[in-house]
């Protein structure tokens, strides 16, 4: 059986799955955006803005990982969590990890489709951003839920 510290480390790893969502989402939008910029160089700023949006999920996962490691005493203290506490910290990584994984990837797909808006009129990039931000809320809810669980260990 794993000890509490090992379980907490697994939880930090699970929460970092949100970074995979960022990677996938950024791949979709930046890959498609490169083609648009080659045709319309003036669209670079809008493409850059939309390409950066899925990165926030990775930030949320990183933040949750840091909080888990702090709560377990791995950062800033002597690691000493019980198996029960370690299990709770492990499970606390699931909301932000999974919601960040899926929302980041799907946000990239939505923003990739939004490149058509930018292609038609670079000034309408905000419309594409708004559509992408709708998926962002799921990652924020995952982070908040993870924080609530972590703070109650």
C-alpha positions as CSV (number, residue, x, y, z in Angstrom):
1,X,0.0,0.0,0.0
2,X,1.2,3.5,-0.8
3,X,1.9,5.9,2.0
4,X,0.2,9.3,2.3
5,X,3.0,11.2,0.7
6,X,3.1,9.0,-2.3
7,X,-0.7,9.4,-2.7
8,X,-0.4,13.1,-2.5
9,X,2.3,13.0,-5.2
10,X,0.0,11.0,-7.4
11,X,-2.7,13.7,-6.8
12,X,-0.3,16.4,-8.0
13,X,0.4,14.4,-11.1
14,X,-3.3,13.9,-11.8
15,X,-3.9,17.7,-11.5
16,X,-1.2,18.3,-14.0
17,X,-3.3,16.5,-16.7
18,X,-4.8,19.9,-17.2
19,X,-1.5,20.9,-18.8
20,X,-2.1,18.1,-21.4
21,X,-5.4,19.8,-22.2
22,X,-3.6,23.1,-22.7
23,X,-1.1,21.4,-25.0
24,X,-3.8,19.8,-27.2
25,X,-5.9,23.0,-27.3
26,X,-2.9,25.2,-28.2
27,X,-1.9,22.7,-30.9
28,X,-5.3,23.0,-32.5
29,X,-5.5,26.7,-32.6
30,X,-1.9,27.6,-33.2
31,X,-1.6,25.0,-36.0
32,X,-4.6,26.4,-37.8
33,X,-3.7,30.0,-37.0
34,X,-0.3,29.6,-38.6
35,X,-2.0,29.0,-41.9
36,X,-4.2,32.1,-41.5
37,X,-1.2,34.3,-40.6
38,X,0.6,33.1,-43.7
39,X,-2.4,34.4,-45.8
40,X,-3.2,37.4,-43.7
41,X,-0.2,38.6,-41.7
42,X,-2.2,41.3,-40.0
43,X,-4.2,38.6,-38.2
44,X,-1.1,37.6,-36.1
45,X,-2.2,39.5,-32.9
46,X,-5.6,37.9,-33.0
47,X,-4.3,34.5,-33.6
48,X,-1.7,34.9,-30.8
49,X,-4.4,35.9,-28.4
50,X,-6.7,33.0,-29.2
51,X,-3.7,30.6,-29.2
52,X,-2.8,31.6,-25.7
53,X,-6.3,31.0,-24.2
54,X,-6.0,27.2,-23.7
55,X,-2.8,27.8,-21.7
56,X,-4.9,28.8,-18.7
57,X,-5.9,25.2,-18.0
58,X,-2.3,24.2,-17.5
59,X,-1.9,27.1,-15.1
60,X,-4.9,25.8,-13.1
61,X,-3.4,22.3,-12.9
62,X,0.0,23.7,-11.9
63,X,-1.6,25.8,-9.2
64,X,-3.5,22.8,-7.8
65,X,-0.4,20.7,-7.9
66,X,1.5,23.3,-5.9
67,X,-1.3,23.5,-3.3
68,X,-1.4,19.7,-3.0
69,X,2.3,19.5,-2.5
70,X,2.2,22.3,0.1
71,X,-0.7,20.7,2.0
72,X,1.2,17.4,2.1
73,X,4.3,19.2,3.4
74,X,6.4,18.2,0.4
75,X,6.9,21.9,-0.3
76,X,7.7,24.1,2.6
77,X,7.6,21.6,5.4
78,X,8.3,18.0,6.5
79,X,6.1,15.6,4.5
80,X,3.9,13.9,7.0
81,X,0.4,13.0,5.8
82,X,-1.6,10.0,6.8
83,X,-2.7,7.5,4.2
84,X,-6.3,8.9,4.5
85,X,-5.1,12.5,4.0
86,X,-2.9,11.4,1.1
87,X,-5.9,9.7,-0.5
88,X,-8.0,12.9,-0.2
89,X,-5.1,14.9,-1.7
90,X,-4.8,12.4,-4.5
91,X,-8.6,12.6,-5.3
92,X,-8.4,16.4,-5.1
93,X,-6.4,16.5,-8.3
94,X,-9.2,14.8,-10.3
95,X,-11.6,17.8,-10.8
96,X,-9.0,20.2,-12.1
97,X,-7.0,17.5,-13.9
98,X,-9.9,16.1,-15.9
99,X,-11.9,19.2,-16.4
100,X,-8.7,21.0,-17.5
101,X,-7.8,18.2,-19.8
102,X,-11.1,18.2,-21.6
103,X,-11.9,21.9,-21.5
104,X,-8.4,22.8,-22.8
105,X,-8.7,20.4,-25.7
106,X,-12.2,21.3,-26.6
107,X,-11.5,25.0,-26.2
108,X,-8.7,24.7,-28.8
109,X,-11.2,23.0,-31.2
110,X,-13.7,25.8,-30.7
111,X,-11.1,28.5,-31.2
112,X,-9.8,26.7,-34.3
113,X,-13.3,27.0,-35.8
114,X,-13.2,30.6,-34.6
115,X,-10.3,31.3,-37.0
116,X,-13.0,31.6,-39.7
117,X,-14.3,34.7,-37.8
118,X,-10.8,36.2,-37.7
119,X,-10.2,35.4,-41.3
120,X,-13.4,37.2,-42.4
121,X,-12.6,40.2,-40.2
122,X,-9.6,40.5,-37.9
123,X,-11.5,43.1,-35.8
124,X,-14.0,40.4,-34.8
125,X,-11.5,38.3,-32.9
126,X,-13.4,39.1,-29.7
127,X,-16.3,37.0,-30.9
128,X,-14.0,34.0,-31.3
129,X,-12.6,34.6,-27.9
130,X,-16.0,34.7,-26.2
131,X,-16.9,31.4,-27.8
132,X,-13.7,29.9,-26.5
133,X,-14.1,31.3,-23.0
134,X,-17.4,29.5,-22.5
135,X,-15.4,26.2,-22.1
136,X,-13.0,27.9,-19.7
137,X,-15.6,28.0,-17.0
138,X,-15.5,24.2,-16.6
139,X,-11.7,24.4,-15.8
140,X,-12.3,27.2,-13.3
141,X,-15.0,25.1,-11.6
142,X,-12.6,22.2,-11.5
143,X,-9.9,24.3,-9.9
144,X,-12.3,25.7,-7.3
145,X,-13.5,22.3,-6.4
146,X,-10.0,21.0,-6.1
147,X,-9.1,24.0,-3.9
148,X,-12.0,23.3,-1.6
149,X,-11.0,19.6,-1.2
150,X,-7.3,20.5,-0.6
151,X,-8.2,23.1,2.0
152,X,-10.3,20.6,3.9
153,X,-7.6,17.9,4.2
